[in-house]
């Protein structure tokens, strides 16, 4: 007898379709979860893009495998890259730099390009997991065009290992329809309301840097603290908060959009996307401080499609392409050539470019937080509590 597929609800289907369109999940995941995998051959002609099409093996091969973050790229740019080169972009989405590091340490990821955050790059260099970049293969890279604050972490000991993608902040998104008119301004409010009127409706990142870092800010400690007494305070807060959480996940947009969650730790681009589509969802930078960060494009050692890796990075660095990326994901670019192509309304947006008094207390992540065993163990205890 032929096994019948497991059917999913319309709400679940639309949530998965949204995640697929945003680039949060791969084509394979979308087809498998929705039950369309077995029918993809039949549906291919009716739904372009669900079938991979013939491999066009050109000078760079037939694919480039990209490890990146949720909601972080315009899929139309990947389609344009494929049309231009014949190489398809296979996207793997991750929720934390710890997860990326663990995958690279385990070896044989199959990745050609990955997107590390500023504070991780020295660790990748120290563990020989990343290759120096050959800028002759990146003609669209103009180092003089970048704000050095968001570019300098890509170089270690005078060698360039990563080129800037974009930058942003880490705050939280809150559906103001449920705040009773309370103005949200702080991390203390975030955690206190989670344990009160927002119980069962709040999400935190599956990412120790931000979840622990923002719990530290509740007490006024450094976002990057590895002090054992301060970490103990943060752990007690997180353990107290745990029963009141809706979920621990770095892919929070679907739950915020469908109303299951009312508040979530949030990166600024996601905050911009949510606010644009649902204006009552506000993005808040805690007045106590928090994180400012920059992300980069890099090539891991042993990338199986090295030519495709350079071609993809160079393509995404093209200012016209990058401007489309910024308009899609809502994270500011540090590239002056890209910014010259963006509308003034975006360049003046307070979510993307916060006021100075909100930016001043923010900290770049510190390299020690990536490998500190106390923070890693704290996060493990919190998740298992």
PyMOL commands that set and color helices and strands:
alter all, ss='L'
color gray80, all
select helices_A, chain A and resi 10-22+27-34+37-43+75-85+97-106+118-126+135-137+143-145+148-150+152-154+176-178+187-194+208-218+228-242+253-258+268-277+306-317+319-329+336-339+344-347+356-359+368-371+373-384
alter helices_A, ss='H'
color red, helices_A
select strands_A, chain A and resi 63-69+88-94+113-114+155-156+159-160+162-175+202-204+245-248+263-267+281-284+290-298+362-363
alter strands_A, ss='S'
color yellow, strands_A
deselect
rebuild
show_as cartoon
